Amino acid sequence: MINLEVDEAYAFDYLSILQVKNDLFPSEYKMAAYEKCFLFLKEQLENYNSIINSEEYKNLYEINKVTFDLVNQVRNNIPITAKSVDDANMERYYCKLALQKKHFSNELVEQKII
């Protein structure tokens, strides 16, 4: 494993993706990955509990569920529009921006090309 310096919101986005995967398809492996990330973030942040319990994190989790469902539909040849995937991806970006802005003083490094 390597440590990679990323925006805080990026790290919470990753955590929420692990949570979505474990919630939808529980397994010991997925739970272990989630718990490892959870503890790694918690050890670094004094405000961890307020972030994980925030509306911003909840919104990030929910849009990741939507995105996961859209990708799953594509995998199963269920017709959806590319626009619906793009809209979910943009909403995910806005959720990351909101989390970063509310809980941290630095800006996101990630910039969307529109």
Rosetta blueprint (number, residue, H / E / L):
1 M L
2 I L
3 N L
4 L L
5 E L
6 V L
7 D L
8 E H
9 A H
10 Y H
11 A H
12 F H
13 D H
14 Y H
15 L H
16 S H
17 I H
18 L H
19 Q H
20 V H
21 K H
22 N H
23 D H
24 L H
25 F L
26 P L
27 S L
28 E H
29 Y H
30 K H
31 M H
32 A H
33 A H
34 Y H
35 E H
36 K H
37 C H
38 F H
39 L H
40 F H
41 L H
42 K H
43 E H
44 Q H
45 L L
46 E L
47 N L
48 Y H
49 N H
50 S H
51 I H
52 I H
53 N L
54 S L
55 E H
56 E H
57 Y H
58 K H
59 N H
60 L H
61 Y H
62 E H
63 I H
64 N H
65 K H
66 V H
67 T H
68 F H
69 D H
70 L H
71 V H
72 N H
73 Q H
74 V H
75 R H
76 N L
77 N L
78 I L
79 P L
80 I L
81 T L
82 A H
83 K H
84 S H
85 V H
86 D H
87 D H
88 A H
89 N H
90 M H
91 E H
92 R H
93 Y H
94 Y H
95 C H
96 K H
97 L H
98 A H
99 L H
100 Q H
101 K H
102 K H
103 H H
104 F L
105 S L
106 N L
107 E L
108 L L
109 V L
110 E L
111 Q L
112 K L
113 I L
114 I L
